[in-house]
């Protein structure tokens, strides 16, 4: 058994010698099969650890891909300038393609398929009434319906006077057509109520 060179120090060799001596005495009292199993476990625990890193088997797919990747990296390193120039050209080309073709569509109508029946009816309706396609809606509010009607007529006339800015002006509840045929859009009860009110105002109209 190895003794320490100095009493104040505890060399590693001395501690290993004590442990080996204790294990040797303990294994002497064990059966042979248990002593052999203990020796194999100790040899495995004290064996030198393997080198770090993953080493695939020769001929495996991992080994083949590793060799191909290493060859590619070596080729790129040898032609670093050419690779950088090619990447810059590809980036510029993709950027130009994206700027020319990609975009953002914020229309909620285009979300639906044009094959739907409601979308076909909508397209048919807009073909018959093109003035309702993407309109700018203006709402006129006034104290009385008559004032609102007059204000709407004046606004429509002013907008029609500038066709370069407003190529089409559509007034849903006014204009020459409604002034001449507006009574046709009233129900029978509404017409009867209007006739009654006109009959009450007849004495004033006859003067």
ABEGO torsion letter per residue (X at the ends): XBBBABAABBBAAAAAAAAAAAAAAAAAABBAAAAAAAAAAAAAAABBBBBBEBBBBBGBAAAAAAAAAAAAAAAAAABAAAAAAAAAAAAAAAAAAAAAABBBBABAAAABBAABAAAAAAAAAAAABAAABGBBBBBBBBABAAAAAAAAAAAAAAAAABAAABABBBBAABEAAAAAAAAAABBAAAAAAAAAAAAAAAAAAAX
